[in-house]
Structure formats: C-alpha cells, structure tokens
Amino acid sequence: MVAMAALGSLLTMTTLSACGSTETRHAGGREGRPGPQAAHPRKAVAARTRIPDVGDRLHHAIPAGTHQVLAVYGDGKDSPYSTAVLFTKHGSIWDRTRSWPAHNGKRGWTLDHRLGDERSPVGVFTLTAAGGVLDDPGTALPYSQDESYEAPRDWDESHWHDFDYVIAIDYNRVKGTPPDDAEQPEGEGKGGGIWLHLDHGSGTSACVSLPKEAMEYLLRTLDPEWHPVVLMGDRADLKG
C-alpha cells in the first residue's frame, strides 16, 4: 500500500476505505532412514494441531469452523517486513500450503489500531469479500470488479497496481460487503479499509501487501465454506 500518512485524506468521486483510512480517492493470495522427528511421532503430530508460533489468545480466536488460515508473521513490532503463510486444516492437522514475502504497515504493528497510525492491527480477522481493477480470476469469494479501484495516477507509479486485486480484511467493517464499502461499525477513529493487496516493494498504511502471484493463488484457493481468516501480527504479539 502506499507510503502516505493516511489514505483518508484523499477525496474522490466515490468514498472508499483502504489501508487504514476512512476515505480515499476511488478514481474512475521421504524415503531413507528415520530422522529425529520420526522417533517422536506423537510430539510431531501434536505440534501440527496448532498454527506454529501462535499463543493461546490468538489460537482460541480462530473460529472452530475455519479450515484456512493465512498467517502473517511480522519481523518485528516496528518493522514493515513480514512473511505470509497459508495453512490448510485436514482433519485436526494444519498443513503448511504456501508462503510468500509480504509487507505490513510501514511503522509495524499495533494491538490498538487508530486511523493514520501507519501500523497494521494484530489479530484474527475473517476474509469474506474481494475485488479489484482486474477481472475475477476465479475466486469463490464474492468479487466486485470495478475500474474505480484503480490507484490515483498522481501517486507514485510503483503504487498504480496496488489494487488490481484486493481481499478485504474484516477489521472495522461489515462482513461480506464489497471491499470499498465505507461503513465502519466501530467509528472512523479506529480506521478501516484494511486489505490484502498487491505489493509495491515497501510498507503500507496498514494493509498487508503480497506478490501478484500470491494474490491470484489466494483468490483461487480461499473457500467461503472453509471460513478463511487472516491471523496477523509481529512474532512477539502472535506468541503472546
């Protein structure tokens, strides 16, 4: 997402919440001898019944019916760098499916996100809607295609494709509505419009950004019937 203080300061033809803002311009993702783990099969299986490196608080926040978790592991409290890992649950086991480099808020993470703080919120959030400038790539999520998602052309060119694909993170928004829906149930001060979107090579205002191939994969893989969520935060808070 764009390295600006807050997208909410941009005015346009249409109201759009994006990346922690209230308003923004809406212009228009063996064989061989047994190794050490094989000697303790019960311990290995037990470890896979939870998302790795996640403490009890956030573990218990994952809905019981969820079978897809995109875990975003932030490098540090004040770091914009992170790693996104998709886990898929089969039976009681969480399998690591894919992983990608990612960016989060350019000032890092927070347990109490506020409009314009340029930090991504720590927590577990459902993923219930998607959209973007480009046509639906074949997602099972509700998808709204509209050229009005296009980033303003007075932004740096590196940001022009940020919103080619977006998946709404259900932080301070009405679940299931299009990503550009402006309603913020907890009030504007809590920020909103926080998305998964295409990466531009640096930190965001609050969103999580991923390579285009990751967004395409997530859009084609996330299944509403599996109740997908994003579990995100810096590694210390994820373990807390």
Buried (B, 14 or more C-beta within 10 A) or exposed (E): BBBBEBBBEBEBEBBBBBBBBBBBBBBEBEEEEEEEEEEEEEEEEEEBEBBEEBEEEBEEEBEEEBBBBBBBBBBEBEBBBBBBBBBBBEEEEBEEBBBBEBBBBBBBBBEEBBBBBBBBBBBBBBBBBBBBBBEBBEBBBBBBEBEBBBBBEEBEEBBBBBBBBBBBBBBBBBEBBBBBBBEBEEEBEBBBBBBBBBBBEBBBBBBBBBBBEBBBBBBBBBBBEBBBBBBBBBBEBBEB
